[in-house]
Amino acid sequence: MKKNRESLALILFALIAPALAPAAIAQSAQPITEQEAHAIGVDAYVYFYPLVTMDVTRRQFTNVEPGEELAKAR
């Protein structure tokens, strides 16, 4: 019987928690300054630019016709 109560409590928590989360986040959220937004943008660019360019390079390098060998020029 105790196991059923624990299961029921867990299910109720799983259903109720998402509804309560946005309210908790909204209370603690504060607007950021222009300098903070700029710093976040610079950090995102510095981090993601190499990842994106490497993925583009990989896609171009491996884009071969079926039946042809990889990395072989005609």
MODELLER restraints for C-alpha pairs under 7 A, 6 or more apart:
rsr = mdl.restraints
at = mdl.atoms
rsr.add(forms.Gaussian(group=physical.xy_distance, feature=features.Distance(at['CA:62:A'], at['CA:70:A']), mean=6.70, stdev=0.5))
rsr.add(forms.Gaussian(group=physical.xy_distance, feature=features.Distance(at['CA:64:A'], at['CA:70:A']), mean=6.72, stdev=0.5))
